[in-house]
């Protein structure tokens, strides 16, 4: 996917555009979605997947050197308001890579195993390494939906 030029934006505007991108993708997939009102919680959206509410935190970034980085810390000008996300805050992080017009869905449980940031590879590595590489293709909406669909969850339990 080719990169597009991104105009410098206010962080709130960048976040709003990212949320709109995720909302559009969820609605196009037939998933009911509810936005947070007031910007006072750690949850940006709630999506009903298989009739189960999923708390989503949207993070918007631009790619650099073929990767997208999900920051697991909220850093503000006032250190009193800095925050590191915890497992009970959200169920899923939606990482919007705006210069590539892509959204990646990372379960909070997996993302928070990392310290400070979770990095997704948007392009294959130059040395074709796959071990321990988190490829974007593994974090699509269809992969997330598969994890929340009752039929696939129960069949995976029987296999395991």
N, C-alpha and C positions, 0 to 999 in steps of 0.2 A: 504494500500500500504506500502510495507516495505521501510525502510530508507536505503540509500546506503552511503558508505563512500565517503567523499569529500576531495580531495587533496587541500591543501592551494594554492590559486591562486592570482595573481595580480588582483586588482579590475577591470582593463580594460579587462583582459582575462575573468573574471567571467561575466562581462556585455556582452561581445561578444558572449559567449556561451549561455547566456540567450536569447539574440536576435535571435540567430540561432534556438533555440528551438521554439520560437514563430513563426518565419518565416516558419519553417517546418510544424508546426501545422496548420497555416493559408493556406499554399499552399496545404497541404493534404486535406483541406476542400474545395478546389477549389476557394480560395479567392486570387485575385491579391494583391501583397504586394510590397512596395517600401521602401528600406532602406534610411536612412539619410546619406549623404556623408559629412564627415569632422568633425563630432562630435562637432558641434558648436550651435546646436539648442536644444530645450527642447523636441523635437519630435524624437523618434528613428525610427519609421516606420509609413508608411501610408498604410492602407488597404482599398480596395474598397469593401464595403459591400453594396449590393443592389445598386450598382453604385454610392454610396455616400462615399466620402473620410473620413476616420476615423483616427485621429491622435493618435498614440499609444506611450506611454512612457513605456519602459520595465525596470522592477526592478527585480534583482535576489537576492535571499536570501536562507538561510537554515532554516529548521523548528526547533523550540525549544518548548518543553513541549506541543506538539500537535497543535501548531499554526504557522502561517506564518504572518510576519509583513511587511506591505508596508510602508516604510518611505516616508512621504510627504515633506521632506526637503532634499535638496542636501547639504551635509556638506563636505567641502574640507579643505585641510591644510591651505589654504589662506582664512581667513574669508571674504575677499573682494568678493570671488566667491560663498559664501554660498547662498542658494536660497530656498524659500518655494514655492511650486507649486500653481498656481491659475487656476480657471476654464477655462480661455481662452487659457491656455498653451496646453492642451491635451484634447482629448475626453475620452480616456480609458487608464487605467494603466494595464499592463500585469505583474502580479506577478509570477515569475518563482521560484518555490520551488525546488531547484536543488537536494537536497538529497532525494526527493520523486518523482522526474521526473514529476512534475505537473505544469500546468499553470492555473492561475486564472485571469479572466478579470473583472475589476472593473471600472464602469463608474466614470469618474473624478468628476462629480457632486455629487455622493454619497460619494466617498472617501474623498473629501475635506470638507465634513461636520464635519469631525473629526479633532482634533488638533494634528498635528505632525505625526500621524501614523494611519493606518487602519489595524485591526487585523482580520484574517480569521481563523476559527477553522477547522483544518484538521481531527480531530478525535472528536467523540461525547464527551460531557462533562461527567465527572464521576457521576455527580448528575442528568444527563439527562435533564438539563435545555436547553430550546430552545428559550425562550423569550430574545430578544436583542442579541442573539448569531448569528454571521455571519458565516454560514457554507460554506465550500468550494464548496459543491455540487450546491450552488446557484450562483456560479461565473464561470461556465464553458463556453467554446466557444459556445456551442449550445444555452445556455441562452442568451449570448450576441447577437448572430445572430437573435434570436427570437425578440429581441428588435429593431433590425434594418430592419426587413423584413416588407415591406409595408402591406401585408395582415394581419399580426398579430397586427401591430400598429393600423390599422383602426378598426379591430374587437374589440380591447380593448377600443377604444374611444366610440364605440357604446354601449359596456357593461357598461361603467362608466357613 
